Amino acid sequence: MTQTLIILAAGASSRMKKSLADSQQSGLMVSNKALIALGSDKTPALDFLLHNAYGAGFKNVILVVAPEGLAFKERYGLAERGNSYKGLSIAYAYQHIPEGHVKPLGTADALLQTLKQHPDVAANEFVLCNADNLYSVTALERLRLCSDPNAMMSYARNALLFPIAKIRAFALLVVNAKQQLIQLEEKPDQQTTRDIEQRMGKLLVSMNLWKFNGPNIMQALERCPLHPTRQEKELPVAVQLMISDLNHAVHTLEIAEHVPDLTTAEDIALVEKQLGLNP
């Protein structure tokens, strides 16, 4: 059980920015897709996730942002820690770009930097999620209350309202009879997708909603290699290391529901509709 939620919001949002530019929706251009205004009242997308986090019983939220995080601070509070926002205590962590690189080094690096900046969190359990996925109160609460030190939400593919091409942009899961994670297959091709479905009898998808024991995942993050092509340290690789090399089990909690997702400009109207914001 935990009351701390870490939200990854430091990504470059490159696909969203490119698609906004291509669609000439310049009025929607923002520094981060988590801050894209939704609905007629122009509420930032992140507000909907924070609302659900509060409903799920979280008290403390760490927003992982790019330095200096001014756009986030203008809305959620200027202090580094202890900002009060709609029942939540908001703190910040910063994903710095190392010398010799031009972009952030991925989700595993973002979490590692966060835990080093917040050693009190690193010593305990916490939930981790993306800023651009609007997870439900149910999913967040189930994971928050989970007694397993390391766990994740496992989404039934048939309940996700995405085309199969987008499903393959996520990671597919292979689990054992105890519902423990065996393998994460990141961005699988068509044949791998078919093989996993045949093996499992269904497709289970990671939407990057995790619960971690700080010391367990910290070891894996420190060992996580840089991807030779993408030049990123990827969280699924760190999780696989935690399972295979460090022998820390990850329990999966299956759920059958959709997760509104903001990746490109085309997703904005869909998310507004799914949230009931369209007239």
N, C-alpha and C positions, 0 to 999 in steps of 0.2 A: 504494500500500500504506500502511496506517495501523494503529496499535494503539490509537487513541482512539475511544471511543464516547460520544456525547452522547445522553442519554435525556430526552425531554420529559415531565415529571411535574408541571408547575405548573398544569395546567388545573383548572377549578373542579369537574369531575366532576359537573356538575349533572344530567345525564340519569341517571347511576347513582344519585345520592342521591335523586332524585325517585322512581325506580322501586323503590328499596329501601323508601322510606317508603310508597309505594302498596301494596307487597306485604307491608307490616308485618314485614319482616325486620330489625327494629331491632337485633338482635344482630350484624348484619353492618355496621352503620354505621361508617364510618371516615372519616378526613380526606381520603383520596385513594384512588381505586380501584386504584392500583398496589399498595396495601397491604392489599387485601382478602385475607382468609385463605382458602386453598384446601386441600381435602383434610382428612383426619382429624387430621393433625398441625398444621393451621392455618398453613401456610407462606404468607407474603405472595406475591402474584402476581409482584411484581418479582423475587423470588429466582429464579424459573424463567427469566426473561429474563437475569438476571446469570449464571446457570449456563451458559446457552447462549452468552453473550458470551465467557465464559472458554474454553469449548470451541472457539470460533471463533478464538481466538488474541488477543483483545483483552487489553490490560494496564491501560489507564487508562479510567475511566468518570467522566463528569460527569453528575450528577443535577441537572436543572433543576427547581427546586421553588419554591413560594411562600415568602416570608420568614415565619418564620425556619427553616422546614423541620424543626421539632423531631421530628415523628413519624418522619421518615426518619433523622434523626441518631441517634435512640435505637437504631435497628437497624444502621445502616451506618457509624456513627462520628461523633464530635462535632467533629472538626477540620474546618476549611474545605477542606483538601486532604490527601492522603496517608493517608487511612484505609485500612487493610488489611482486605479482606473476601473470604474464600474465593478467594485468589489474585489479586484485583483491587485496584487502587489507586483509591479512591473520592474524588471531589471534588464540591463543590456550586457551583451558580450559582443566582441568584435572579431570578425575573421579578417586578419591582416594578410595581404599578399606578400609572400616572401620576395626578397631581392632576386632578380633574374627571371621572375615570372610576371605575366601581364594580367592574369585573372586569378580568382580564388581557386584553391586546390581541392575543391570538392567537399562532399558532405562529411566524410570521415575527418578531414582536417578541420572543418568548422566545429564539429563536436569536440575534438581534442583541444582546440584553442579555448573553447567555452569552458571545459572542465578545468583547464589550467587557470583560467581567470576566476573561476568560482569553485575553489577547492572544497568548500562546504557541501556543494552539490555533488562533486566528484566522489565524496566519501559515502554517499547514500544512493537510494534508488530514485529514478525520475522517469518521466515519460517524454518521448521525443517525437516531433512531427514536422511536416513541411508547412510553410506559411501559405502555400497556394492550393492546398486541399482542404475543403471545408468539412471536416469530420463531424459526425453526429455526437450528441450528448451521450447516447447509448454506448458507442464505440469508445469514446474517451473515458467514460466512467468504468466500463468493464476492465479496461487496461489499468486504470488508476487503482482499482480495488484488487487486481490480480495478486495472488499470494506468491506466485513464482518470481524469483529475482529478475529473470530475463524472459521477456515475452513479446509477442507482436500480434496485431490484428491480421487475420487471414481472410481476405475478401473473396467470396464466391463469384467467379467470373460471370455467371448467369444473371446476377443481380446488378452488375455494373453496366451502366448504359453507354458503354464505349464500343466502337467497332473493334474488331479483333486486331487491326493494325495498331491501334492505340494501346490495346492490352499488351501487345508485344513490346511496347516502349517501356513497360514497367518490368518488374521481376516476378517470375512464376515460382511457386513454392513446391518443394517435395517434402512431405512430412511422414513420420512413421505412425505405427498404430497407437502410440501414446500421445499423438498430436505434437510431437517435438519436431522442430525444423531440422531437416537433414541437409537440404541444399537450396540455395537461391540461384535461380537461373536468370541473370540480368539480360534484358533485351534479346530474348530467344528468337531464333528464326522459325520459319514455318514447320520444318521437320522436328525441331526440338520441342516446339509447342505440342505437336501431335504426339510425340513420344511421351511427354509428361502427362498429357491427358489420358493416354492409354494406360500408363503406369498407375496413375492416381484415380482414374475413373471420373475425373473432373479437373477443372482448372482452378487453382487458388492463387490469388494475386496479392502482392505486397503493395500497399499504398503508403508505405513509409510511416507507419504508426507503431512505435516501439516503446517497450519499457525495459530499462537497463539497470543492473546493479553497477554503480559507478566504477569500483575497482575491477570488476570483470571486464567491462568494455574498454576501460582505459588501457589495459595491457594490449588488447587487440588493436586499438587505434594507434598505439605507438609502434606496432609492428607493421601496420598497413603500408603496402608499397604504392608507389606512384604509377598509375597506368601509363604504359609506354607511349600510347598514342594520344589519349585524351589529357594526359598530364594532370590527372586528378587522383586523389585518394578517396575511394568510393566506400561508403558505409556498408553496402552488401558484402564487399570483400572483407572488411573488418569483422563483420558478423560471422562469416564463414570461418575466419581464423579463430574466432572465439569458440566456435563449436568444434572444429576439427583439431586444432592445435592445442587449445587451452582447456578443452573438455567441459565447457560451460553450456548446459542445455538451454535452448530457447523454446518456450512453450508457445504454441499457436492457438489463438482464440478465433474460431471461425465465425463469420458474420455474413449475412446476406442482405446487403443494402448498397445503394449507390453512394459515391463520394463526388460531389461537385468539384471539378478540377479546373484551374486556371493555368493553361499552358500557352495558348495563342489567343489572338484577338477574337477568333471565331468562338471561343469558349465563353466569352463574356455574356452574350445574350442567352446562351444555354444555361449558365449558372444563375442568371437573374430569373429565368423561368423556373428552374428547379427550386429556387428559394422563394418563389411566389412573389417576386418583385415586379413582374411585368403586369400592366393593367389588363 
